[in-house]
Amino acid sequence: MKKLKRIINDIKTTTDKNSPQYNQLLWQLICYSPKMPVRYPVNLLLDEAVPFSLKALDAYFTQTELSFNGFIWGTGTRKILLTHGWASKAADYYQLITALREIPDTQIIAFDAPGNGSSEADMANLLMYVQAIKAIIGEYGEPDVLIGHSLGVMANVITLTETGINPKLLISLTPLVHLKENFKATLNANEVPAEAQEVFYADFRRIFNDVFSNFTLDARYQFDAGLSHWVAYDEEDKIAPYPYLQEFLATRSFIASKAYNGAGHDKILIEPTMITDVVEMVKEVLNLPAH
């Protein structure tokens, strides 16, 4: 967090907000993912896992393959893969992983995306998450259940689109829907002038050779009722505003969803009812008896 605070302070105290140096500070603000320490008893859960390390291509920042770390619990035949959100890590699924481990004949895989948690890189982006998921699937096989939180939801959706895999169940927790709107909220919160924001957005489009309309859940979602998909959300979510998700769901009645109002964008990961609901859904899709 010290580095992020320094970046924010530099942004607010820089006098020349039209300089290339200021624009670079904005890139750091948007793409630096703070790495929070793993605390007891979460580290005990990680100690019980089989660790692994794979490579993921960073095609945009370093143009190199970066090492990222992952964790496996169990040796069962049914695979559950969890993708964390921005500024997060595998360990943030502590309560959910603990509950999922009670399901027999499962193998649970979680990872720290490049630039997050214990993994390599100072800067991260959505497509680095996608490369990491693809590497895991290539090494350990297709998941029966794919779970994502926040930015991890969009990463999962892009991965499904690009690989053609079809899990038995896709679970999305407080998904980000419009990436640019999230950027805008961050920049506005740090008093970045509109003109400087436009310079950053133009730079983003140049580097990624893309337009922001393609960095939305709506643009990336190419599925129908053939994909069993369930979404958990909070109508008061301040990070992923519900109206965006509501608009997305309005044209996709085949996606099941449930509100956990008051849970919050990140704390939904420890919401007891949500965890119970997810475990029961996973049991059902794996043809196991529910409680």
Contacts in CASP RR format, 6 or more apart in sequence:
PFRMAT RR
TARGET T0000
AUTHOR 0000-0000-0000
METHOD contacts of the structure
MODEL  1
MKKLKRIINDIKTTTDKNSPQYNQLLWQLICYSPKMPVRYPVNLLLDEAV
PFSLKALDAYFTQTELSFNGFIWGTGTRKILLTHGWASKAADYYQLITAL
REIPDTQIIAFDAPGNGSSEADMANLLMYVQAIKAIIGEYGEPDVLIGHS
LGVMANVITLTETGINPKLLISLTPLVHLKENFKATLNANEVPAEAQEVF
YADFRRIFNDVFSNFTLDARYQFDAGLSHWVAYDEEDKIAPYPYLQEFLA
TRSFIASKAYNGAGHDKILIEPTMITDVVEMVKEVLNLPAH
1 34 0 8 1.000
1 36 0 8 1.000
3 32 0 8 1.000
3 34 0 8 1.000
4 29 0 8 1.000
4 32 0 8 1.000
4 34 0 8 1.000
7 25 0 8 1.000
7 28 0 8 1.000
7 29 0 8 1.000
7 32 0 8 1.000
8 29 0 8 1.000
8 190 0 8 1.000
10 25 0 8 1.000
11 22 0 8 1.000
11 25 0 8 1.000
11 26 0 8 1.000
11 29 0 8 1.000
11 190 0 8 1.000
11 191 0 8 1.000
11 192 0 8 1.000
12 190 0 8 1.000
12 191 0 8 1.000
14 21 0 8 1.000
14 22 0 8 1.000
14 25 0 8 1.000
16 22 0 8 1.000
17 192 0 8 1.000
17 193 0 8 1.000
17 195 0 8 1.000
17 196 0 8 1.000
18 195 0 8 1.000
18 196 0 8 1.000
18 199 0 8 1.000
22 196 0 8 1.000
23 196 0 8 1.000
23 199 0 8 1.000
23 200 0 8 1.000
23 203 0 8 1.000
26 187 0 8 1.000
26 192 0 8 1.000
26 196 0 8 1.000
26 197 0 8 1.000
26 200 0 8 1.000
27 123 0 8 1.000
27 200 0 8 1.000
27 203 0 8 1.000
28 123 0 8 1.000
29 186 0 8 1.000
29 187 0 8 1.000
29 190 0 8 1.000
30 183 0 8 1.000
30 186 0 8 1.000
30 187 0 8 1.000
30 200 0 8 1.000
31 61 0 8 1.000
31 123 0 8 1.000
31 124 0 8 1.000
31 125 0 8 1.000
32 122 0 8 1.000
32 123 0 8 1.000
32 124 0 8 1.000
33 86 0 8 1.000
33 87 0 8 1.000
33 115 0 8 1.000
33 116 0 8 1.000
33 117 0 8 1.000
33 123 0 8 1.000
33 124 0 8 1.000
34 87 0 8 1.000
35 89 0 8 1.000
35 115 0 8 1.000
35 116 0 8 1.000
35 117 0 8 1.000
35 118 0 8 1.000
36 87 0 8 1.000
36 89 0 8 1.000
36 117 0 8 1.000
38 46 0 8 1.000
38 89 0 8 1.000
38 91 0 8 1.000
42 91 0 8 1.000
42 94 0 8 1.000
43 91 0 8 1.000
45 91 0 8 1.000
45 94 0 8 1.000
45 97 0 8 1.000
45 98 0 8 1.000
46 71 0 8 1.000
46 90 0 8 1.000
46 91 0 8 1.000
48 73 0 8 1.000
49 70 0 8 1.000
49 71 0 8 1.000
49 72 0 8 1.000
49 73 0 8 1.000
50 71 0 8 1.000
50 72 0 8 1.000
50 73 0 8 1.000
50 74 0 8 1.000
51 69 0 8 1.000
51 70 0 8 1.000
51 71 0 8 1.000
51 72 0 8 1.000
52 69 0 8 1.000
52 70 0 8 1.000
52 71 0 8 1.000
52 72 0 8 1.000
52 139 0 8 1.000
53 67 0 8 1.000
53 68 0 8 1.000
53 69 0 8 1.000
53 70 0 8 1.000
54 67 0 8 1.000
54 68 0 8 1.000
54 70 0 8 1.000
54 132 0 8 1.000
54 135 0 8 1.000
54 136 0 8 1.000
54 139 0 8 1.000
55 65 0 8 1.000
55 66 0 8 1.000
55 67 0 8 1.000
55 68 0 8 1.000
55 135 0 8 1.000
56 65 0 8 1.000
56 66 0 8 1.000
56 68 0 8 1.000
56 113 0 8 1.000
56 114 0 8 1.000
56 128 0 8 1.000
56 131 0 8 1.000
56 132 0 8 1.000
56 134 0 8 1.000
56 135 0 8 1.000
57 64 0 8 1.000
57 65 0 8 1.000
57 66 0 8 1.000
57 128 0 8 1.000
57 131 0 8 1.000
58 64 0 8 1.000
58 65 0 8 1.000
58 66 0 8 1.000
58 114 0 8 1.000
58 121 0 8 1.000
58 128 0 8 1.000
58 131 0 8 1.000
59 127 0 8 1.000
59 131 0 8 1.000
60 125 0 8 1.000
60 127 0 8 1.000
60 207 0 8 1.000
60 208 0 8 1.000
61 121 0 8 1.000
61 123 0 8 1.000
61 125 0 8 1.000
62 121 0 8 1.000
66 114 0 8 1.000
66 115 0 8 1.000
66 119 0 8 1.000
66 120 0 8 1.000
66 121 0 8 1.000
66 128 0 8 1.000
67 114 0 8 1.000
67 119 0 8 1.000
67 120 0 8 1.000
68 111 0 8 1.000
68 112 0 8 1.000
68 113 0 8 1.000
68 114 0 8 1.000
68 115 0 8 1.000
68 119 0 8 1.000
68 120 0 8 1.000
68 132 0 8 1.000
68 135 0 8 1.000
69 111 0 8 1.000
69 112 0 8 1.000
69 117 0 8 1.000
69 118 0 8 1.000
69 119 0 8 1.000
70 90 0 8 1.000
70 109 0 8 1.000
70 110 0 8 1.000
70 111 0 8 1.000
70 112 0 8 1.000
70 136 0 8 1.000
71 90 0 8 1.000
71 109 0 8 1.000
71 110 0 8 1.000
71 111 0 8 1.000
72 107 0 8 1.000
72 108 0 8 1.000
72 109 0 8 1.000
72 140 0 8 1.000
73 97 0 8 1.000
73 101 0 8 1.000
73 107 0 8 1.000
73 108 0 8 1.000
74 101 0 8 1.000
74 106 0 8 1.000
74 107 0 8 1.000
74 108 0 8 1.000
75 107 0 8 1.000
76 105 0 8 1.000
76 106 0 8 1.000
76 107 0 8 1.000
77 105 0 8 1.000
77 107 0 8 1.000
78 103 0 8 1.000
78 105 0 8 1.000
78 106 0 8 1.000
78 107 0 8 1.000
78 144 0 8 1.000
78 145 0 8 1.000
78 286 0 8 1.000
79 106 0 8 1.000
79 107 0 8 1.000
79 108 0 8 1.000
79 109 0 8 1.000
79 140 0 8 1.000
79 141 0 8 1.000
79 142 0 8 1.000
79 143 0 8 1.000
79 144 0 8 1.000
79 145 0 8 1.000
80 100 0 8 1.000
80 106 0 8 1.000
80 107 0 8 1.000
80 108 0 8 1.000
80 109 0 8 1.000
80 143 0 8 1.000
80 144 0 8 1.000
80 145 0 8 1.000
80 147 0 8 1.000
80 282 0 8 1.000
81 109 0 8 1.000
81 110 0 8 1.000
81 133 0 8 1.000
81 136 0 8 1.000
81 137 0 8 1.000
81 143 0 8 1.000
81 145 0 8 1.000
81 146 0 8 1.000
81 147 0 8 1.000
82 90 0 8 1.000
82 93 0 8 1.000
82 96 0 8 1.000
82 97 0 8 1.000
82 108 0 8 1.000
82 109 0 8 1.000
82 110 0 8 1.000
82 147 0 8 1.000
82 148 0 8 1.000
82 149 0 8 1.000
83 111 0 8 1.000
83 113 0 8 1.000
83 129 0 8 1.000
83 133 0 8 1.000
83 146 0 8 1.000
83 147 0 8 1.000
83 148 0 8 1.000
83 149 0 8 1.000
83 152 0 8 1.000
83 153 0 8 1.000
83 155 0 8 1.000
83 156 0 8 1.000
84 90 0 8 1.000
84 92 0 8 1.000
84 93 0 8 1.000
84 110 0 8 1.000
84 111 0 8 1.000
84 112 0 8 1.000
84 113 0 8 1.000
84 116 0 8 1.000
84 148 0 8 1.000
84 149 0 8 1.000
84 150 0 8 1.000
84 152 0 8 1.000
85 113 0 8 1.000
85 116 0 8 1.000
85 148 0 8 1.000
85 149 0 8 1.000
85 150 0 8 1.000
85 151 0 8 1.000
85 152 0 8 1.000
86 116 0 8 1.000
86 124 0 8 1.000
86 150 0 8 1.000
86 151 0 8 1.000
86 152 0 8 1.000
86 176 0 8 1.000
87 116 0 8 1.000
88 116 0 8 1.000
88 117 0 8 1.000
88 149 0 8 1.000
88 150 0 8 1.000
88 266 0 8 1.000
89 112 0 8 1.000
89 116 0 8 1.000
89 117 0 8 1.000
89 118 0 8 1.000
90 110 0 8 1.000
90 111 0 8 1.000
90 112 0 8 1.000
90 117 0 8 1.000
91 117 0 8 1.000
92 149 0 8 1.000
92 266 0 8 1.000
92 269 0 8 1.000
93 110 0 8 1.000
93 147 0 8 1.000
93 149 0 8 1.000
93 269 0 8 1.000
94 270 0 8 1.000
95 269 0 8 1.000
95 270 0 8 1.000
95 275 0 8 1.000
96 147 0 8 1.000
96 269 0 8 1.000
96 275 0 8 1.000
96 278 0 8 1.000
97 108 0 8 1.000
97 110 0 8 1.000
99 275 0 8 1.000
99 276 0 8 1.000
99 278 0 8 1.000
99 279 0 8 1.000
100 106 0 8 1.000
100 108 0 8 1.000
100 278 0 8 1.000
100 279 0 8 1.000
100 282 0 8 1.000
101 108 0 8 1.000
102 279 0 8 1.000
103 279 0 8 1.000
103 282 0 8 1.000
103 283 0 8 1.000
103 286 0 8 1.000
103 288 0 8 1.000
104 288 0 8 1.000
105 286 0 8 1.000
106 286 0 8 1.000
107 140 0 8 1.000
109 136 0 8 1.000
109 140 0 8 1.000
109 143 0 8 1.000
111 119 0 8 1.000
111 132 0 8 1.000
111 136 0 8 1.000
112 118 0 8 1.000
112 119 0 8 1.000
113 119 0 8 1.000
113 124 0 8 1.000
113 128 0 8 1.000
113 129 0 8 1.000
113 132 0 8 1.000
113 155 0 8 1.000
114 120 0 8 1.000
114 121 0 8 1.000
114 124 0 8 1.000
114 128 0 8 1.000
114 129 0 8 1.000
114 131 0 8 1.000
114 132 0 8 1.000
115 121 0 8 1.000
115 122 0 8 1.000
115 123 0 8 1.000
115 124 0 8 1.000
115 128 0 8 1.000
116 124 0 8 1.000
121 128 0 8 1.000
126 151 0 8 1.000
126 154 0 8 1.000
126 155 0 8 1.000
126 158 0 8 1.000
126 179 0 8 1.000
126 215 0 8 1.000
127 158 0 8 1.000
127 208 0 8 1.000
129 151 0 8 1.000
129 152 0 8 1.000
129 155 0 8 1.000
130 155 0 8 1.000
130 158 0 8 1.000
130 159 0 8 1.000
130 162 0 8 1.000
133 155 0 8 1.000
133 156 0 8 1.000
133 159 0 8 1.000
134 159 0 8 1.000
134 162 0 8 1.000
134 163 0 8 1.000
137 143 0 8 1.000
137 159 0 8 1.000
137 163 0 8 1.000
137 165 0 8 1.000
142 165 0 8 1.000
142 167 0 8 1.000
143 165 0 8 1.000
143 167 0 8 1.000
144 167 0 8 1.000
144 168 0 8 1.000
144 169 0 8 1.000
144 285 0 8 1.000
144 286 0 8 1.000
145 167 0 8 1.000
145 168 0 8 1.000
145 169 0 8 1.000
145 170 0 8 1.000
145 171 0 8 1.000
145 282 0 8 1.000
145 285 0 8 1.000
145 286 0 8 1.000
146 156 0 8 1.000
146 160 0 8 1.000
146 167 0 8 1.000
146 169 0 8 1.000
146 170 0 8 1.000
146 171 0 8 1.000
147 156 0 8 1.000
147 171 0 8 1.000
147 172 0 8 1.000
147 173 0 8 1.000
147 278 0 8 1.000
148 155 0 8 1.000
148 156 0 8 1.000
148 171 0 8 1.000
148 172 0 8 1.000
148 173 0 8 1.000
148 175 0 8 1.000
149 172 0 8 1.000
149 173 0 8 1.000
149 174 0 8 1.000
149 268 0 8 1.000
149 269 0 8 1.000
150 173 0 8 1.000
150 174 0 8 1.000
150 175 0 8 1.000
150 176 0 8 1.000
150 239 0 8 1.000
150 240 0 8 1.000
150 265 0 8 1.000
150 266 0 8 1.000
151 176 0 8 1.000
151 179 0 8 1.000
152 175 0 8 1.000
152 176 0 8 1.000
153 172 0 8 1.000
153 173 0 8 1.000
153 174 0 8 1.000
153 175 0 8 1.000
153 176 0 8 1.000
153 217 0 8 1.000
154 175 0 8 1.000
154 176 0 8 1.000
154 179 0 8 1.000
154 215 0 8 1.000
154 217 0 8 1.000
154 220 0 8 1.000
156 170 0 8 1.000
156 172 0 8 1.000
157 217 0 8 1.000
157 220 0 8 1.000
157 221 0 8 1.000
158 220 0 8 1.000
159 165 0 8 1.000
160 166 0 8 1.000
160 167 0 8 1.000
160 170 0 8 1.000
160 223 0 8 1.000
160 227 0 8 1.000
161 220 0 8 1.000
161 221 0 8 1.000
161 222 0 8 1.000
166 226 0 8 1.000
166 227 0 8 1.000
167 227 0 8 1.000
168 228 0 8 1.000
168 285 0 8 1.000
168 286 0 8 1.000
169 228 0 8 1.000
169 229 0 8 1.000
169 230 0 8 1.000
169 281 0 8 1.000
169 282 0 8 1.000
169 285 0 8 1.000
170 227 0 8 1.000
170 228 0 8 1.000
170 229 0 8 1.000
170 230 0 8 1.000
171 229 0 8 1.000
171 230 0 8 1.000
171 231 0 8 1.000
171 232 0 8 1.000
171 278 0 8 1.000
171 281 0 8 1.000
172 229 0 8 1.000
172 230 0 8 1.000
172 231 0 8 1.000
172 232 0 8 1.000
173 231 0 8 1.000
173 232 0 8 1.000
173 268 0 8 1.000
173 269 0 8 1.000
173 274 0 8 1.000
174 232 0 8 1.000
174 233 0 8 1.000
174 234 0 8 1.000
174 237 0 8 1.000
174 239 0 8 1.000
174 240 0 8 1.000
174 264 0 8 1.000
174 265 0 8 1.000
174 266 0 8 1.000
174 268 0 8 1.000
175 217 0 8 1.000
175 231 0 8 1.000
175 233 0 8 1.000
175 240 0 8 1.000
175 245 0 8 1.000
176 182 0 8 1.000
176 217 0 8 1.000
176 239 0 8 1.000
176 240 0 8 1.000
177 216 0 8 1.000
177 217 0 8 1.000
177 218 0 8 1.000
177 240 0 8 1.000
177 244 0 8 1.000
177 245 0 8 1.000
177 247 0 8 1.000
177 248 0 8 1.000
178 215 0 8 1.000
178 216 0 8 1.000
178 217 0 8 1.000
178 244 0 8 1.000
179 212 0 8 1.000
179 215 0 8 1.000
179 216 0 8 1.000
180 201 0 8 1.000
180 212 0 8 1.000
180 215 0 8 1.000
180 216 0 8 1.000
181 241 0 8 1.000
181 244 0 8 1.000
182 239 0 8 1.000
182 240 0 8 1.000
183 200 0 8 1.000
183 201 0 8 1.000
184 197 0 8 1.000
185 239 0 8 1.000
187 197 0 8 1.000
187 200 0 8 1.000
192 200 0 8 1.000
201 212 0 8 1.000
204 212 0 8 1.000
205 211 0 8 1.000
205 212 0 8 1.000
213 219 0 8 1.000
214 220 0 8 1.000
217 248 0 8 1.000
218 247 0 8 1.000
218 248 0 8 1.000
221 248 0 8 1.000
221 252 0 8 1.000
223 229 0 8 1.000
224 254 0 8 1.000
225 254 0 8 1.000
226 254 0 8 1.000
228 285 0 8 1.000
229 254 0 8 1.000
229 255 0 8 1.000
229 256 0 8 1.000
230 255 0 8 1.000
230 256 0 8 1.000
230 257 0 8 1.000
230 258 0 8 1.000
230 281 0 8 1.000
231 245 0 8 1.000
231 249 0 8 1.000
231 255 0 8 1.000
231 256 0 8 1.000
231 257 0 8 1.000
231 258 0 8 1.000
232 257 0 8 1.000
232 258 0 8 1.000
232 259 0 8 1.000
232 260 0 8 1.000
232 268 0 8 1.000
232 274 0 8 1.000
232 277 0 8 1.000
232 278 0 8 1.000
233 240 0 8 1.000
233 242 0 8 1.000
233 245 0 8 1.000
233 257 0 8 1.000
233 258 0 8 1.000
233 259 0 8 1.000
233 260 0 8 1.000
234 242 0 8 1.000
234 259 0 8 1.000
234 260 0 8 1.000
234 261 0 8 1.000
234 262 0 8 1.000
234 263 0 8 1.000
234 264 0 8 1.000
234 265 0 8 1.000
234 268 0 8 1.000
235 242 0 8 1.000
235 259 0 8 1.000
235 261 0 8 1.000
236 242 0 8 1.000
236 261 0 8 1.000
236 262 0 8 1.000
236 264 0 8 1.000
237 264 0 8 1.000
237 265 0 8 1.000
238 264 0 8 1.000
238 265 0 8 1.000
239 265 0 8 1.000
239 266 0 8 1.000
240 265 0 8 1.000
249 255 0 8 1.000
249 257 0 8 1.000
258 277 0 8 1.000
260 268 0 8 1.000
260 271 0 8 1.000
260 273 0 8 1.000
260 274 0 8 1.000
263 271 0 8 1.000
263 274 0 8 1.000
268 274 0 8 1.000
280 290 0 8 1.000
280 291 0 8 1.000
283 289 0 8 1.000
283 290 0 8 1.000
284 290 0 8 1.000
END
